[in-house]
Amino acid sequence: MFRILICGVNFLIMQLVYAANGVIETSTHRLIEVGDDIYLAQTTARLFNSNALIVVNDEDVLVVDSHITPTKGRELIRSIQTLTSKPITTLVNSHFHFDHSHGGQAFVDSTFPYDIKVQTIGHEFTRMKMAGSPLSEGTYVRGLSGNRAYVESLKEKLDQTEDKEEKKQVQIQLALISGHLKEWDEIQPVPPTNSFSDRMTLFRGSREIQLHFFGRAHTGGDVVVYFPSEKLAFTGDMMLAGPSWLGDGYVDEWVETLENLKTLDVEKIVPGHGMPFTEIHKIDLVQAFYKDLWGKTKVFFDEGVSSESASKMIDMTNHKDSLGVSRAGFDQLAIKRMYQRMSGED
């Protein structure tokens, strides 16, 4: 009993130390306080995953994005429960992509120690995508095949490696990725039960939480979660610290969508990947990048150059100083998607 008490005291002391620095470490997550009882949640495992946002209100908890698999969603829930015993009542989807949304069933299926059904919210486009065939979406299919290919490459590397220390590291990574891949077998995407078209405002105790759709960008249904009292915005993948992945995007509309984002009084942006930033002028830099990329791609499209060839020739290194673009060439999937938009496809 005495030993348990000492362990509990030590745990509390460690929590206080981390909290004093605005960072709390759990067994699976790093929780970074970005606002008043608002935490950025990032997994500590060396795996591709999304950011999540934890919002501890007066009487409940709201979460934005659920991670990549139900297992990662459950780990997120356990990490939340180290912060507070308040019930999780709401899950918001920033968009439909698998790395942000496919942990959602953990929130719906979990047996919580309170009799509350979690409310799930997303844009109507996200609802449509997730209620359709989400496991047939290109992003998900490529993610699954990529993980399978990575496992096979690690197995091959393990067979060829003779150095003991290197072999040990490969074995660790192989076990990690193989275990993660197995988690995908459980995925059964859960569409939002509540959807909106332009704006929704939630009031949780003394906190106002605004959900905005400013236009099509990374997907057709990107949601910005805005906290007016904090002047804080969670932007998902609509606005990262640099260019986002464009393979499902609307680059021709993205600049205007970001212009609409500027109507909010924002001092800090928490993106869907990466760390928070306060350099709000980065919106201007990303807008300039997308406008330039669209223009350069349009030249090749009008000349009848294939998207594959164009992706090798497009040079965006004039954005090196502003956004760190150091190599010529661009993602073929992004160029193919822009060609589709230029051809009139939705």
N, C-alpha and C positions, 0 to 999 in steps of 0.2 A: 504494500500500500504506500509506504514511504517513498519507494523507488518510483512508483507511478506518479506521485505528487511532484517529485523532483523533475521528472521528465516533462510533466505538464507545465511546470514553472519555466523550465528551459525553453520549451516550445513557445510559451508566451513571450519570453524575453526576446527570442529570435524574431517573432512576429513584430514586436515593437521596434526592433532595430531596423528591419526591412521597411516597416511602415514609416519610420522617421525619414527614410530616404525616398519615400514615395514608391517603393518597389517591394512586392511580397513574392517570395518563391514558394510554390507548392511542389509536390512530387512530379507534376507534369507541366506546370505553367509558370510563366513570369507575368505577374500582374502589376502594371504600371499605372499609378494614379495620374490621370490626365485632367481631372476636374474634381469638383467636390463630390466625393463618393462615386466617381466615374472612373472605371479602370479599363485600360487596354489589356486584353488577354492574348498572350502569344505562347504557343507550345514550345517547350524546350527541346523536344526530340528533333533530330536532324532530318526533318521531313517537310515536304511542301504542304503548306496549310495556310488558311486565312487568318487574319486578325479577327478577334471578336471584341465586342464592347459590353462591359458589365455596368449596369446603372443601378446603384443601391438607393432606393427611394425611402420615404418616410416609413412605409409599411410593406413594400414589396420590392422585387427585383425585375428589371427589364433587361433583356439580352439582345444584342444585335449580332446576327450571324452565329451559326452553330458548328462551324468547322467542317471537316471533310468526310468523316465517317461517324456512325453512331458511337463507336468506341471513343473517338475524340470528343464527341458531344458529351458523353458520360463523364469523361475526365474533366471537361470544362465545368460541368455541374458540380462535381466534387470540389473543384477549386473554388467555385463560388461559395460553397458551403463552409469553406475555411474563412471566408470574409464575413458572412452573416448567416443567421438562421431565418431571415425573412424569406417568404415564399417567392419562387420564380413564377410570375404570372403572365409574362409577355415575351414572345420571341418575334423579332423583326427580321425579315430577309432583305438585305440590301439589294440582291439580285439573285438570279436562278443558278448561277454557275456552281458546279458540284463542290468545289473546295470551300464555299461559303454556306452551303445549304444542306448538304447530305448528312449532317449530324443532327438534323431537326427531329428525326424520329426518337432520339434519346429524350428530348424534352416532352414529347407527346406520350411516349410509352413508359417513362420512368414512374416508379411508385414513390412519390414524394411523401414526406411525413406531414402532409397537410392536404386537406380535401379541396384542392383548387385545380381546375383544368387550365393548362397553359393556352393562352390566346396567341395565335400566330397571325402575323400581318405581313403583307407584301404588296407590291404594285400589281395591278390587274394583269400586266404582261407576265410578271413572274408567276402569278397564279396559273395563267394559261400554260406556260412552259412546264411547270412542275406537275400540273394535272394531266399533261399530255404524255409524252414518251421521254422523260428526262434521261433515262439510261441509254437512249439512242442519240442523244446530243453529241455532236462532234467533240466538244470539250471533254466530256466524260469518257467517251470511247478512246480518245487519244491518251487521256490520263491513265486509263486502265492498261492499255497496250504498252505505254511507256514504262509503267511500273513492272510489268511482266518482262519486258526486254531488259530492264535494269537488273532484275533478279538473275536472269540468264547470264548477263555479262559479268556479274559478281561471282557466279558459280565458275565461270570460265577463268576469271582472274584468280580465284582461289586455287584452282587446279594448277595454274601456271606459276604461282608465287612460291618461292622457296624461302625467302627471308621470314623468320619466325614472327617478328614484330609486325611486319606488314601483313602477314597472313592472319594474325590475330585481329588486326583492324578491319580487314576484309570480312572476316567471320562475323564481327560485331555488326557491321553495316548490312551484311546479308541477312542476319537474323532480324534486324530492325525492319528492313524493307519487306522481307517475306512475311513477317507478322503483320505489318501494315497492309500488305496486299490481301491477306486473309480476311482482314476487317471489311473489305469491300464486298464480300459475299453476303453480308448482312444488310446491305443498303437497300432500303425501300423508301424512296423520297416522299416527303410529306408536303403537299402544297399548302400555302397559307389558307386559313379558314376565313380570313378577313382581307379584303383587297380594297384599294382606292385608286383613283385616277390621277389626281393632281396634288392634293394636300390632305393630311390628317393631323389633328392635334390631340395629344394625350396629356391628361393631367394626372399626375401621381403624387398625391399629397401636395407639398409646396412646389413641386417641380413641373415645369412645362416642357414637353417634348414634342417637337414638330417633325413630321415626316413630309418631305418634299419630293416631288417628281419635277425636275426642271427641263426635261426633254431627253431624247434618246442620245446615248453616248456609248459606253462600254457594252451595254445591251439595250434592249427596247424598254427596260423597266427599272432603271437605276434609282434607288432611293437614297436621299441624303437625310440623315438623322441629325437634327439641329437642336442645341440647347441654348436658348436665347440668354438666360442668366449667366451662362458660362462663356458665351460667344465661341462655342465649340461645335464643330461639325464632323460627324463621321461620314465619309464620302464613299465608302466601299471602293470599288475599282474605277469609279467614274473619274476620280481625281487622286492620283498618286503623287509622289514627289517628283515624278518624271512621267514619260509616256507609259500608258497602260498597254495591255495586250489588246489587239484590234481585230482579232479574227471573227468576232460576232458584232463588231462595232458599227457605228454610224458616223464615220469621220467627217462626212459632209455636214452633219448637224451638231457635232460635238463642240465646236467652237462657240456656237450660240448657246448651247446647254451650259457651258462653263461661264458664259457671260451672265446667264440667269443665276448661277450660283453666287456670283458677286453681289447680288442684291441682299444677301444675308450679311449681317454684321459679324464677321468671323475674325477671331484672333488666333485660333489654333485649329488645324485640320488633323484628324486621325484617319489615315487611309486604310484600305482593305488589306494592304500588305506593307510592311516596312514600319518605320517609326513616325511618331507625330512630328509635325513641323509648324512653325509660326511664320515662316516666310511666305506670306499669302501671295506675294508677287509671282510665285511659281505658277500660279494659274495662268498669268500672262505668257510665261515662257512655254508652257504646254500648249496653249492656244496657238502661239506662233508656230510651234512644231507641227501641229496637226494641219494648219492652213498650208504650210510649206509642203508637207508630205502629200497632201491631196493634190496640190498644183503640180508637183513633179510627177506624180503617178498619172495624172490626167494627160500629160504630154505623151507618155508611152501608150496609154490607152487609145488616144486619138490617132496615133501612128500605127496602130494594129500590132504592137509588140505584145507577146504573150505575157501573162502575169508572172510566170516563172522566170522569164528572161528579165523582165522589168525589175523583179525583186533583187536581182544580182547587180543591176546597174544603178539603181536609185542611191543617191549619195546625200546623206543627211549630216555629214560631219561639220557643216557650218553651224551646227548646234552643239559643238563640242564644249565650248566655254560655258554655255548656259545649262546644258543638260547632260554633258559628258558623253555625247555620241562620238566614238573614236574610230569606227569602222564604216566603210561604205557597204551598201547592200542592206536589205530589209527583209523582215519575216515574210515568207512567201504566202502564208495564210492571210496575213494582213492585206497584202497587195491583191490577192485573189478576192477578198471580201470587198475591197474598194472597187475593183473591176465590176463586181456584181452590182454595187450601188450605182456605178456609172452606166450600167446597162439597164437600170430601172427596176432591179429586183429589190424587194423590201428586206 
